[in-house]
């Protein structure tokens, strides 16, 4: 290998950690936009580039984070299915691996967040709509109160339609409908 080629190779190797760090920061910043703690995003970014599973201790060292914060970050990322706890262990320590397919992380993260919204709202709607209907149908309800209840009922019926639509969207998201033609890592 010539001197110039060796210098080019050394030059590119010295910038690789900088380039990774730039992407890790971008991952953390974008996750922060969606309500994920910035440092959790950094941890996911670090794990994204790891070619092997990491222990909590290794994560703690690479992030310079307290053990309790690290445990919380790992639990949050695991619940979002952005990282996975593996069955095997290293020196009796749990091992974790990042999901590196962005289509899958999108599917898991947003599917879970949207499903939570749907569940919370539909539970509320199922409780409130029948009570509004009772108020509307009650003979003792004053006309003004009946009109207000009818307006509220109409709004909530519209919300019900939205959440039915959103459930269909989430179901399709989970089924991979929106990115069935998307490139996969092996492509």
TARA-V256512 format. One line per field, one symbol per residue. ss: DSSP state (a for helix, b for strand, c for the rest). A space follows every 10 residues. Layout:
# TARA-V256512
ss = ???
This chain:
# TARA-V256512
ss = ccaaaaaaaa aaaaaaaaaa aaaaaaaaaa aaaccccaaa aaaaaaaaac cccbcaaaaa aaacccaaaa aaaaaaaaac ccbbbbbbbb ccbbbbbbcc caaaaaaaaa aaaaaaaaaa aaaaaaaaaa aaaaaaaccc ccaaaaaaaa aaaaaaaaaa aaaaaaaaaa aaaaacaaac ccccccc
